[in-house]
Amino acid sequence: MRLFRGVPLVTAVLLTGAVAWPAPAAATARAGGHCAHQERVRVPGAAFEQTACLPDLTTTGLAGTPYTDPADQAGLTARATRTPSGVPGIQIDGYFPDSSHFNTTHGWQHDAQFVIRLPDHWNGGLVVTGAPGTRKQYSTDKAVSDQVLARGYAYAATDKGNSSADFYRDGARPGDAVAEWNARTTQLTRAAKRAVAQRYGRAPRRTYMTGVSNGGYLTRWQLEHHPELYDGGVDWEGTLWTADGPNLLTSLPAAVARSLGSADDADLYAVGFARGSEFLWPYHAQAYWGVTQKTYRAEFDPDYDPACPGTSAGSTVQQILAPCASDAAYDYASRPGSVHRAVGRVALTGRIGRPLITLHGDLDTLLPEAADSDVYARMIDASGRGGLHRYYTIQGGTHVDGLYDTFPDRLRPILPCYRAAFDALVAWVEDGVRPPADHTVGRPASGDVVDSCSLAPGAPGR
């Protein structure tokens, strides 16, 4: 079901089933060469894992196989995005022990699924990420995995321990599902480091954390709580959680109210939505605002309206994406202290312990920049960690790059700027080259908008 050409209406939830595609022909491991030491690689703590020696670990080589899932990547990248290919190596798919069963990938009916990719030609580094939104472990294969594999990095991704629009049903108390995201990312990072050491005979020289949206939140949280595991991170429009606000539950109710006719444009501007983003509001009203508000409110504040969404966000696309009428009047500030404490369990502090680069589109209409990354940048400064942070606003960027295909005259993809930011982080960490100061990256008037971006102030197009 689509609202705009090329943009799936279910981008926000992406309900994918078991994968049943034929696998590519098996490659043969050679001592010291392709897939060497495959037999000795085990993922510590995994309840189940399966290893494959593959001729190409990128989405180009894995198309039509069980080793990736294009449906789970839908909408995250612009259609014309160029991606590298031809990266042979080992892929490990599996899951850690878990009691929930939202993830049906591979027919396993088991959560805490992960993917680890170990290229034959390794540069000594590891990149870790977690799924954005309520997606699963293959969701950033095109946006992140392809590029870092081509640079020689090992790659690991997690489904965060729960997925789908019913994720809030996981756990015994409010906040448990989101808290698990952080624990699963830490668990995978530690396990992936050991798997890398088994494959290559030494531990990673550098480990980078990165992610999009909820994956950006994971990046922030990991660099705050486990800086010993990482050398730096790139945060692409991470979700902000603070116990007293702002957070999703302070900005989205106004959006839901407007979509239901009980609020006007001024109410959205008041909670941070950008002037100039109005052309994106119809899509977000149907695909994002309602489902995001009701499911996260159910995660942290289930007593507000136990009947909606109830035990499920819905069984049809329309039901899943529909808002709860009661959420139009939701007032986070007036909710009981127990709700604020539930959010506080997963809240960010700004106390990062490693270099972090943040990117955020100025037309983000799910996580408005003014109520999210602007605030987080101030939190980092207030904690005395500003020297570890760079923050770039991407003019014309919005929450998912797929919308560029519908509005090429008004938007620009963030992905090429993300790739430039990753390179800048590596140069910062490994060569001591400090990235440009915080600034707005202008939207180019011409040129290759889909695959090029310069983070330097004064670059062409600014």
TORDOTI-146932 format. One record per residue (C-alpha): residue in three letters; x, y, z. Coordinates in Angstrom, 2 decimals. Each point is the difference from the previous one (the first is absolute). Last residue first. Layout:
# residues N
+-----+---------+---------+---------+
|   r |       x |       y |       z |
+-----+---------+---------+---------+
| ALA |       X |       Y |       Z |
...
+-----+---------+---------+---------+
//
This chain:
# residues 462
+-----+---------+---------+---------+
|   r |       x |       y |       z |
+-----+---------+---------+---------+
| ARG |   25.86 |   26.22 |    0.38 |
| GLY |    0.03 |   -1.75 |   -3.36 |
| PRO |    3.77 |   -0.30 |   -0.27 |
| ALA |    1.67 |   -0.51 |    3.41 |
| GLY |    0.22 |    3.05 |    2.26 |
| PRO |    0.23 |   -2.06 |    3.15 |
| ALA |    1.45 |   -3.46 |   -0.73 |
| LEU |   -2.46 |   -2.87 |    0.39 |
| SER |    0.08 |   -0.80 |   -3.71 |
| CYS |   -2.68 |   -2.23 |   -1.46 |
| SER |   -0.27 |   -2.31 |   -2.99 |
| ASP |   -2.18 |   -2.97 |   -0.98 |
| VAL |   -3.59 |    1.20 |   -0.33 |
| VAL |    0.66 |    3.72 |   -0.48 |
| ASP |    2.31 |   -0.50 |   -2.98 |
| GLY |    0.15 |    3.53 |   -1.40 |
| SER |   -2.37 |    2.93 |    0.28 |
| ALA |   -1.51 |    2.45 |    2.49 |
| PRO |    1.78 |   -1.76 |    2.82 |
| ARG |   -1.83 |   -0.12 |    3.37 |
| GLY |    2.19 |    1.71 |    2.56 |
| VAL |    1.78 |   -1.82 |    2.79 |
| THR |   -0.86 |    2.00 |    3.11 |
| HIS |    2.83 |    0.46 |    2.47 |
| ASP |    1.86 |   -1.51 |    2.96 |
| ALA |    3.76 |    0.39 |   -0.39 |
| PRO |    1.80 |   -1.97 |   -2.69 |
| PRO |    1.48 |   -3.35 |    1.04 |
| ARG |    3.27 |   -0.22 |    1.98 |
| VAL |    2.71 |   -2.02 |   -1.69 |
| GLY |    1.62 |   -2.07 |    2.76 |
| ASP |    0.87 |   -2.79 |   -2.38 |
| GLU |   -1.91 |   -2.99 |    1.40 |
| VAL |   -2.86 |    1.54 |    1.94 |
| TRP |   -0.56 |    3.20 |   -2.00 |
| ALA |    0.75 |   -1.61 |   -3.37 |
| VAL |   -2.41 |   -2.82 |    0.84 |
| LEU |   -2.66 |    2.50 |    1.08 |
| ALA |    0.40 |    2.01 |   -3.20 |
| ASP |   -0.41 |   -3.14 |   -2.09 |
| PHE |   -3.19 |   -0.80 |    1.92 |
| ALA |   -1.21 |    3.56 |   -0.50 |
| ALA |    0.58 |   -0.23 |   -3.76 |
| ARG |   -2.06 |   -3.19 |   -0.07 |
| TYR |   -2.74 |    1.71 |    2.00 |
| CYS |    0.12 |    2.95 |   -2.40 |
| PRO |   -0.55 |   -2.42 |   -2.90 |
| LEU |   -2.88 |   -1.62 |    1.96 |
| ILE |   -1.86 |    3.24 |    0.84 |
| PRO |   -1.98 |    0.02 |   -3.24 |
| ARG |   -1.07 |    3.45 |   -1.23 |
| LEU |   -3.46 |    1.51 |    0.06 |
| ARG |   -2.01 |    2.73 |   -1.75 |
| ASP |    0.38 |   -0.54 |   -3.76 |
| PRO |    0.48 |   -3.75 |    0.35 |
| PHE |   -3.35 |   -0.31 |    1.83 |
| THR |   -1.33 |   -3.52 |   -0.71 |
| ASP |    3.38 |   -1.66 |   -0.47 |
| TYR |    1.36 |    2.00 |    2.94 |
| LEU |   -2.58 |   -1.71 |    2.20 |
| GLY |    2.15 |   -3.14 |   -0.03 |
| ASP |    2.62 |    1.85 |    2.04 |
| VAL |   -1.94 |   -0.55 |    3.22 |
| HIS |   -0.22 |    2.56 |    2.83 |
| THR |    0.45 |    3.14 |   -2.07 |
| GLY |    2.98 |    1.86 |   -1.45 |
| GLY |   -0.48 |    3.24 |   -1.91 |
| GLN |    2.84 |    1.74 |    1.83 |
| ILE |    2.03 |   -2.58 |    1.90 |
| THR |    0.80 |    1.31 |    3.49 |
| TYR |    3.45 |   -1.08 |    1.10 |
| TYR |    1.03 |   -0.54 |    3.62 |
| ARG |    3.51 |   -0.83 |    1.17 |
| HIS |    0.70 |   -1.35 |    3.46 |
| LEU |    2.97 |   -1.04 |    2.14 |
| GLY |    1.01 |    3.59 |    0.87 |
| GLY |   -3.55 |    0.61 |    1.18 |
| ARG |    0.40 |   -2.48 |    2.86 |
| GLY |   -0.42 |    2.42 |    2.91 |
| SER |   -3.37 |   -1.41 |    1.02 |
| ALA |   -1.75 |    3.22 |   -1.06 |
| ASP |    1.56 |   -0.27 |   -3.47 |
| ILE |   -1.29 |   -3.55 |   -0.40 |
| MET |   -3.46 |    1.03 |    1.19 |
| ARG |    0.02 |    2.94 |   -2.42 |
| ALA |    0.76 |   -2.36 |   -2.88 |
| TYR |   -2.81 |   -2.25 |    1.20 |
| VAL |   -2.48 |    2.87 |   -0.10 |
| ASP |    0.86 |    0.99 |   -3.56 |
| SER |   -0.07 |   -3.72 |   -0.83 |
| ASP |   -3.58 |   -0.46 |    1.19 |
| ALA |   -2.70 |    2.62 |    0.49 |
| ALA |    1.45 |    2.53 |   -2.46 |
| GLU |    0.93 |   -2.79 |   -2.43 |
| PRO |   -3.57 |   -1.25 |   -0.25 |
| LEU |   -0.06 |   -3.79 |    0.38 |
| LEU |   -2.80 |   -1.11 |   -2.32 |
| THR |   -0.06 |    2.95 |   -2.37 |
| ASP |    3.73 |    0.34 |   -0.60 |
| LEU |    0.24 |    3.07 |   -2.23 |
| ASP |    3.24 |    1.38 |    1.51 |
| GLY |    1.60 |   -3.41 |   -0.46 |
| HIS |    2.17 |   -1.22 |    2.85 |
| LEU |    3.62 |   -1.16 |    0.12 |
| THR |    1.93 |   -0.69 |    3.20 |
| ILE |    3.73 |   -0.77 |    0.21 |
| LEU |    1.23 |   -1.59 |    3.22 |
| PRO |    3.48 |   -0.29 |    1.49 |
| ARG |    0.09 |   -2.25 |    3.09 |
| GLY |   -1.16 |    0.27 |    3.62 |
| ILE |   -3.40 |    1.57 |   -0.53 |
| ARG |   -1.64 |    1.65 |    3.01 |
| GLY |   -2.99 |    1.43 |   -1.87 |
| THR |   -2.39 |   -1.51 |    2.54 |
| LEU |   -2.31 |   -2.27 |   -1.98 |
| ALA |   -3.05 |   -1.65 |    1.48 |
| VAL |   -0.62 |   -3.75 |   -0.02 |
| ARG |   -1.03 |   -0.48 |    3.64 |
| GLY |   -1.17 |    3.62 |    0.09 |
| VAL |   -2.83 |   -0.88 |   -2.37 |
| ALA |   -1.38 |   -2.40 |    2.62 |
| ARG |    0.69 |    2.59 |    2.71 |
| HIS |   -2.03 |    2.58 |   -1.91 |
| VAL |   -2.89 |   -2.44 |   -0.21 |
| SER |    0.25 |   -0.87 |    3.71 |
| GLY |   -0.08 |    3.70 |    0.82 |
| PRO |   -3.58 |    0.16 |   -1.21 |
| ARG |   -0.98 |    1.80 |   -3.24 |
| SER |   -0.42 |    3.76 |    0.01 |
| ALA |    3.11 |    0.81 |   -2.03 |
| TYR |   -0.81 |   -2.71 |   -2.56 |
| ASP |   -3.28 |    1.58 |   -1.03 |
| TYR |   -1.95 |   -2.28 |   -2.35 |
| ALA |   -3.04 |    1.76 |   -1.46 |
| ALA |    0.45 |   -1.22 |   -3.58 |
| ASP |    1.05 |   -3.35 |    1.43 |
| SER |   -3.60 |   -0.81 |    0.94 |
| ALA |   -0.94 |   -0.36 |   -3.67 |
| CYS |    2.47 |   -2.87 |   -0.32 |
| PRO |    1.80 |    0.44 |   -3.28 |
| ALA |   -0.44 |   -2.28 |   -3.04 |
| LEU |    3.19 |   -1.49 |   -1.44 |
| ILE |   -0.55 |   -3.49 |    1.36 |
| GLN |   -3.71 |   -0.07 |   -0.74 |
| GLN |    0.49 |    1.11 |   -3.60 |
| VAL |    2.83 |   -2.48 |   -0.56 |
| THR |   -2.16 |   -2.83 |    1.31 |
| SER |    0.29 |   -2.07 |    3.20 |
| GLY |    0.29 |    2.85 |    2.46 |
| ALA |    2.24 |    1.59 |    2.62 |
| SER |   -0.51 |   -3.12 |    2.08 |
| THR |   -0.78 |   -0.86 |    3.63 |
| GLY |   -1.67 |    3.35 |    0.58 |
| PRO |    0.69 |    2.83 |   -2.45 |
| CYS |   -2.08 |    1.52 |    1.42 |
| ALA |   -2.14 |   -1.63 |    2.67 |
| PRO |    2.52 |    0.58 |    2.78 |
| ASP |   -0.18 |    3.78 |   -0.56 |
| TYR |    2.27 |    1.88 |    2.43 |
| ASP |    0.89 |   -3.14 |    1.95 |
| PRO |    2.54 |   -1.20 |   -2.56 |
| ASP |    2.28 |    3.03 |    0.53 |
| PHE |    3.56 |   -0.84 |   -1.11 |
| GLU |   -0.51 |   -2.67 |   -2.66 |
| ALA |   -3.64 |    0.89 |   -0.74 |
| ARG |    1.10 |    3.61 |   -0.58 |
| TYR |    2.64 |   -1.35 |   -2.34 |
| THR |   -2.61 |   -1.99 |   -1.91 |
| LYS |   -2.67 |    2.72 |   -0.15 |
| GLN |    2.33 |    2.83 |   -0.99 |
| THR |    1.88 |   -1.91 |   -2.69 |
| VAL |   -3.11 |   -1.53 |   -1.59 |
| GLY |   -1.79 |    3.33 |   -0.23 |
| TRP |    2.87 |    2.19 |   -1.18 |
| TYR |    1.63 |   -2.27 |   -2.56 |
| ALA |   -1.73 |   -1.10 |   -3.19 |
| GLN |   -3.25 |    1.95 |   -0.33 |
| ALA |    0.81 |    3.27 |    1.73 |
| HIS |    3.60 |   -0.33 |   -1.20 |
| TYR |   -1.12 |    0.01 |   -3.62 |
| PRO |   -2.32 |    2.96 |    0.45 |
| TRP |    2.66 |    1.95 |    1.98 |
| LEU |    2.74 |   -0.03 |   -2.61 |
| PHE |   -1.18 |    3.12 |   -1.87 |
| GLU |   -0.11 |    1.80 |    3.37 |
| SER |    3.77 |   -0.25 |    0.51 |
| GLY |    0.61 |    3.66 |   -0.79 |
| ARG |   -0.41 |    1.10 |    3.59 |
| ALA |    1.63 |   -2.66 |    2.09 |
| PHE |   -1.82 |   -2.08 |    2.59 |
| GLY |    1.29 |    0.92 |    3.47 |
| VAL |   -2.83 |   -0.29 |    2.49 |
| ALA |   -1.37 |    3.52 |   -0.65 |
| TYR |    0.24 |   -0.44 |   -3.78 |
| LEU |   -2.36 |   -2.94 |    0.27 |
| ASP |   -2.55 |    1.97 |    2.03 |
| ALA |    0.23 |    2.90 |   -2.46 |
| ASP |   -1.00 |   -2.33 |   -2.83 |
| ASP |   -3.37 |   -0.74 |    1.58 |
| ALA |   -1.35 |   -2.45 |    2.55 |
| SER |   -3.21 |   -2.01 |    0.42 |
| GLY |   -0.36 |   -1.21 |   -3.59 |
| LEU |    1.05 |   -3.63 |    0.46 |
| SER |    3.30 |    0.49 |   -1.86 |
| ARG |    0.55 |    3.16 |    2.05 |
| ALA |   -0.55 |   -1.88 |    3.25 |
| VAL |    2.43 |   -2.72 |   -1.06 |
| ALA |    2.64 |    2.63 |   -0.77 |
| ALA |   -0.62 |    1.71 |    3.34 |
| PRO |    0.31 |   -3.37 |    1.76 |
| LEU |    3.31 |   -0.63 |   -1.84 |
| SER |    2.15 |    2.68 |    1.66 |
| THR |   -0.05 |   -0.75 |    3.75 |
| LEU |   -0.23 |   -3.79 |   -0.26 |
| LEU |    2.86 |   -0.16 |   -2.48 |
| ASN |    2.32 |    1.66 |    2.48 |
| PRO |    0.52 |    3.43 |    1.49 |
| GLY |   -0.40 |   -0.78 |    2.73 |
| ASP |    0.15 |   -0.63 |    3.74 |
| ALA |    1.48 |   -3.49 |   -0.16 |
| THR |    2.03 |    0.62 |   -3.15 |
| TRP |   -0.10 |   -2.20 |   -3.10 |
| LEU |    1.30 |    1.34 |   -3.31 |
| THR |   -0.18 |   -2.15 |   -3.12 |
| GLY |    3.18 |    0.10 |   -2.07 |
| GLU |    0.06 |    2.00 |   -3.22 |
| TRP |    3.07 |   -1.78 |   -1.47 |
| ASP |    2.42 |   -0.47 |    2.90 |
| VAL |    3.54 |   -0.84 |   -1.09 |
| GLY |    2.18 |   -1.62 |    2.65 |
| GLY |    3.42 |   -0.18 |    1.61 |
| ASP |    2.72 |   -2.34 |    1.28 |
| TYR |   -2.35 |   -2.53 |    1.54 |
| LEU |   -0.27 |   -2.61 |    2.75 |
| GLU |    1.51 |    2.07 |    2.81 |
| PRO |   -2.50 |    2.77 |   -0.76 |
| HIS |   -2.71 |   -2.22 |    1.47 |
| HIS |   -2.63 |    2.20 |    1.68 |
| GLU |    0.08 |    3.34 |   -1.84 |
| LEU |    1.44 |   -1.29 |   -3.27 |
| GLN |   -2.52 |   -2.86 |    0.10 |
| TRP |   -2.94 |    2.33 |    0.67 |
| ARG |    0.83 |    2.37 |   -2.85 |
| THR |    0.48 |   -2.85 |   -2.47 |
| LEU |   -3.19 |   -1.70 |    1.15 |
| TYR |   -1.90 |    3.24 |   -0.58 |
| GLY |    1.48 |    0.13 |   -3.50 |
| GLY |   -1.24 |   -3.55 |   -0.56 |
| ASN |   -3.43 |    1.21 |    1.10 |
| SER |    0.35 |    2.56 |   -2.82 |
| VAL |    2.95 |   -1.29 |   -2.09 |
| GLY |    3.05 |   -1.69 |    1.46 |
| THR |    3.68 |   -0.03 |    0.86 |
| MET |    2.51 |   -1.54 |    2.38 |
| TYR |    3.65 |   -0.23 |   -1.05 |
| THR |    2.59 |   -2.55 |    1.09 |
| ARG |    3.70 |    0.44 |   -0.69 |
| ARG |    2.96 |   -2.42 |    0.14 |
| PRO |   -2.40 |   -2.93 |   -0.04 |
| ALA |    1.26 |   -3.04 |    1.91 |
| ARG |    2.58 |   -2.31 |   -1.54 |
| GLY |    0.16 |   -3.36 |   -1.77 |
| TYR |   -2.18 |    1.04 |   -2.93 |
| ARG |   -3.07 |   -2.22 |    0.37 |
| GLN |    0.23 |   -0.72 |    3.74 |
| ALA |    0.78 |    3.63 |    0.81 |
| VAL |   -3.00 |    1.16 |   -2.07 |
| ALA |   -2.25 |   -2.42 |    1.87 |
| ARG |    1.32 |    1.43 |    3.29 |
| LYS |   -0.76 |    3.57 |   -1.03 |
| ALA |   -3.40 |   -1.11 |   -1.29 |
| ALA |   -0.92 |   -1.46 |    3.39 |
| ARG |    0.84 |    3.19 |    1.89 |
| THR |   -1.82 |    2.19 |   -2.50 |
| LEU |   -2.97 |   -2.36 |   -0.13 |
| GLN |   -0.53 |    0.10 |    3.77 |
| THR |    0.32 |    3.79 |    0.14 |
| THR |   -2.57 |    0.33 |   -2.77 |
| ARG |   -2.30 |   -2.51 |    1.69 |
| ALA |    0.18 |    1.89 |    3.32 |
| ASN |   -0.85 |    3.32 |   -1.66 |
| TRP |   -2.98 |   -1.37 |   -1.86 |
| GLU |   -1.13 |   -1.83 |    3.14 |
| ALA |   -0.57 |    3.33 |    1.73 |
| VAL |   -2.44 |    0.84 |   -2.81 |
| ALA |   -2.09 |   -3.10 |    0.70 |
| ASP |    0.22 |    0.35 |    3.78 |
| GLY |   -1.25 |    3.60 |    0.11 |
| PRO |   -3.22 |   -0.78 |    1.80 |
| ARG |    0.12 |   -3.34 |    1.83 |
| ALA |    0.08 |   -3.71 |   -0.83 |
| GLY |    1.70 |    0.03 |   -3.39 |
| ASP |   -1.13 |   -0.17 |   -3.62 |
| ARG |   -3.51 |    1.24 |   -0.79 |
| TYR |    1.44 |    3.37 |   -1.06 |
| PHE |    1.49 |   -1.66 |   -3.11 |
| ASP |   -3.48 |   -0.39 |   -1.51 |
| ALA |    0.75 |    2.32 |   -2.94 |
| SER |    2.67 |   -2.43 |   -1.16 |
| SER |    3.29 |   -0.76 |    1.80 |
| ASN |    1.53 |   -1.36 |    3.19 |
| GLY |    3.51 |   -0.89 |    1.19 |
| LYS |    1.82 |    2.91 |   -1.67 |
| ASP |   -0.23 |   -1.56 |   -3.49 |
| THR |    3.79 |   -0.04 |    0.11 |
| ALA |    2.76 |    0.93 |   -2.45 |
| ALA |    3.69 |   -0.92 |   -0.35 |
| TYR |    2.54 |    1.03 |   -2.63 |
| ALA |    3.67 |   -0.77 |   -0.63 |
| TYR |    1.68 |    2.95 |   -1.69 |
| GLY |    1.88 |   -0.21 |   -3.30 |
| ARG |   -1.11 |    3.25 |   -1.65 |
| ALA |   -2.38 |   -2.01 |   -2.22 |
| LEU |   -1.48 |   -1.48 |    3.17 |
| VAL |   -0.55 |    3.51 |    1.35 |
| GLN |   -1.89 |    1.09 |   -3.12 |
| ASP |   -2.24 |   -3.03 |   -0.39 |
| SER |   -0.86 |   -0.23 |    3.72 |
| VAL |   -1.22 |    3.56 |    0.56 |
| ALA |   -2.90 |    1.16 |   -2.19 |
| LYS |   -0.40 |   -3.15 |   -2.09 |
| ASP |    0.17 |   -2.50 |    2.87 |
| THR |   -1.74 |    2.38 |    2.39 |
| SER |   -3.21 |   -2.03 |    0.44 |
| TYR |    1.63 |   -3.43 |    0.11 |
| GLN |   -0.24 |   -0.41 |    3.79 |
| LYS |   -3.65 |    0.93 |    0.43 |
| ARG |   -2.37 |    2.95 |   -0.20 |
| THR |   -1.93 |    1.68 |    2.81 |
| GLY |    1.55 |    3.38 |   -0.63 |
| PRO |    3.68 |   -0.29 |   -0.83 |
| ALA |    1.80 |   -3.33 |    0.48 |
| GLY |    3.17 |   -0.09 |    2.05 |
| THR |    3.57 |    0.66 |   -1.09 |
| VAL |    3.57 |   -1.20 |    0.43 |
| VAL |    3.02 |    0.77 |   -2.21 |
| LEU |    3.23 |   -1.94 |    0.52 |
| GLY |    3.53 |    0.89 |   -1.11 |
| GLY |    3.25 |   -1.75 |   -0.87 |
| ASN |   -0.11 |    0.75 |   -3.74 |
| TRP |   -1.27 |   -3.45 |   -0.96 |
| HIS |    0.22 |   -1.52 |   -3.49 |
| ASP |   -1.96 |   -3.23 |    0.31 |
| PRO |   -3.00 |    1.88 |    1.36 |
| LEU |   -1.61 |   -1.05 |    3.30 |
| ARG |   -3.74 |    0.69 |    0.18 |
| ILE |   -1.97 |   -0.44 |    3.23 |
| VAL |   -3.81 |   -0.17 |    0.01 |
| PHE |   -2.15 |    0.01 |    3.10 |
| GLN |   -3.28 |   -1.33 |    1.35 |
| ALA |   -0.99 |    0.96 |    3.55 |
| ASP |   -3.53 |   -1.26 |   -0.69 |
| HIS |   -1.22 |   -3.43 |   -1.10 |
| GLN |   -2.65 |   -1.27 |   -2.38 |
| TRP |    2.80 |   -1.80 |   -1.92 |
| GLY |   -1.79 |    0.06 |   -3.33 |
| HIS |    3.10 |    1.55 |   -1.58 |
| THR |   -1.25 |    3.39 |    1.27 |
| THR |   -3.04 |   -0.33 |    2.28 |
| ASN |    1.09 |    2.62 |    2.54 |
| PHE |   -2.75 |    0.59 |    2.59 |
| HIS |    0.82 |   -3.08 |    2.10 |
| SER |    0.90 |    0.98 |    3.55 |
| SER |    1.79 |   -2.14 |    2.62 |
| ASP |    3.56 |    0.67 |   -1.10 |
| PRO |    3.26 |   -1.96 |   -0.26 |
| PHE |    2.22 |    1.58 |   -2.68 |
| TYR |   -0.74 |   -0.36 |   -3.68 |
| GLY |    1.64 |   -1.07 |   -3.22 |
| ASP |    1.46 |    1.01 |   -3.33 |
| ILE |    3.74 |   -0.11 |   -0.74 |
| GLN |    1.29 |    1.23 |   -3.34 |
| ILE |    3.51 |   -0.78 |   -1.22 |
| GLY |    1.86 |    1.72 |   -2.82 |
| PRO |    0.01 |    1.38 |   -3.51 |
| VAL |   -0.57 |    3.73 |   -0.65 |
| GLY |   -0.94 |    0.55 |   -3.65 |
| SER |   -2.44 |    2.88 |    0.29 |
| PRO |   -0.11 |    3.74 |    0.65 |
| THR |   -3.23 |    1.98 |    0.27 |
| ARG |   -1.34 |    2.82 |   -2.13 |
| THR |   -3.17 |    1.67 |    1.20 |
| ALA |   -2.45 |    0.52 |   -2.88 |
| ARG |   -3.10 |   -1.08 |    1.98 |
| ALA |    0.72 |    2.21 |    2.99 |
| THR |    0.62 |   -1.92 |    3.22 |
| LEU |   -2.02 |   -0.93 |    3.09 |
| GLY |   -3.31 |   -0.52 |   -1.81 |
| ALA |    0.12 |   -3.78 |   -0.09 |
| GLN |    2.88 |   -1.63 |    1.90 |
| ASP |   -2.14 |   -2.67 |    1.68 |
| ALA |   -1.45 |   -0.94 |   -3.36 |
| PRO |    3.50 |   -0.41 |   -1.43 |
| ASP |    0.72 |   -2.88 |    2.42 |
| THR |    3.53 |   -1.40 |    0.15 |
| TYR |    1.69 |   -3.41 |    0.28 |
| PRO |   -3.03 |   -2.08 |   -1.00 |
| THR |    0.86 |    0.54 |   -3.69 |
| GLY |   -1.67 |    1.93 |   -2.82 |
| ALA |    2.50 |    2.85 |    0.15 |
| LEU |    3.07 |   -1.03 |    2.00 |
| GLY |    2.63 |    1.07 |   -2.54 |
| THR |   -1.48 |    3.44 |   -0.55 |
| THR |   -0.88 |    0.36 |    3.68 |
| THR |    3.66 |   -0.45 |    0.89 |
| LEU |    1.60 |   -3.14 |    1.45 |
| ASP |    1.27 |   -1.35 |   -3.34 |
| PRO |    1.45 |   -3.45 |   -0.76 |
| LEU |   -1.44 |   -1.48 |    3.20 |
| CYS |    1.28 |   -2.43 |    2.65 |
| ALA |   -2.98 |   -0.64 |    2.25 |
| THR |   -0.29 |   -0.40 |    3.76 |
| GLN |   -3.02 |   -0.96 |    2.04 |
| GLU |   -0.66 |    1.02 |    3.57 |
| PHE |   -2.22 |   -1.01 |    2.90 |
| ALA |   -0.09 |    0.75 |    3.74 |
| ALA |    2.80 |    2.52 |   -0.43 |
| GLY |    2.00 |    0.79 |    3.12 |
| PRO |    3.36 |    0.28 |   -1.74 |
| VAL |   -0.32 |    0.03 |   -3.80 |
| ARG |    2.13 |   -2.83 |   -1.38 |
| VAL |    2.65 |    0.23 |   -2.71 |
| ARG |    2.32 |   -3.01 |   -0.13 |
| GLU |   -1.37 |   -1.60 |   -3.17 |
| GLN |    0.13 |    3.21 |   -2.00 |
| HIS |    3.77 |    0.17 |    0.50 |
| ALA |    0.56 |    1.21 |   -3.58 |
| CYS |   -3.10 |    1.24 |   -1.77 |
| HIS |    1.92 |    0.77 |   -3.21 |
| GLY |    3.71 |   -0.18 |    0.66 |
| GLY |    2.42 |   -1.09 |    2.73 |
| ALA |   -1.10 |   -3.62 |   -0.38 |
| ARG |   -2.68 |   -0.11 |   -2.66 |
| ALA |   -3.74 |   -0.05 |    0.70 |
| THR |   -2.21 |   -1.22 |   -2.84 |
| ALA |   -2.95 |    2.11 |   -1.08 |
| ALA |   -3.55 |   -1.27 |    0.26 |
| ALA |   -2.32 |    0.68 |   -2.91 |
| PRO |   -2.41 |    2.74 |    0.89 |
| ALA |   -2.89 |   -0.70 |    2.38 |
| PRO |   -3.56 |   -0.40 |   -1.22 |
| TRP |   -2.53 |    2.40 |    1.50 |
| ALA |   -2.31 |   -1.04 |    2.84 |
| VAL |    0.12 |    2.89 |    2.44 |
| ALA |   -2.58 |   -0.02 |    2.77 |
| GLY |   -2.26 |    3.02 |    0.22 |
| THR |    0.38 |    3.75 |   -0.27 |
| LEU |   -2.11 |    2.63 |    1.72 |
| LEU |    1.64 |    3.26 |   -0.88 |
| VAL |   -1.13 |    2.35 |    2.79 |
| ALA |    0.84 |    3.54 |   -1.04 |
| THR |    0.49 |   -0.77 |   -3.69 |
| VAL |   -3.52 |   -1.42 |   -0.15 |
| LEU |   -1.21 |    2.72 |   -2.34 |
| PRO |    2.68 |   -1.01 |   -2.47 |
| VAL |    1.50 |    3.01 |   -1.81 |
| GLY |    0.64 |   -0.43 |   -3.72 |
| ARG |   -2.87 |    2.20 |   -1.11 |
| PHE |   -1.65 |    1.58 |    3.02 |
| LEU |   -2.61 |   -1.52 |    2.32 |
| ARG |    0.80 |   -3.63 |   -0.66 |
| MET |   -1.49 |   -3.35 |    1.05 |
+-----+---------+---------+---------+
//
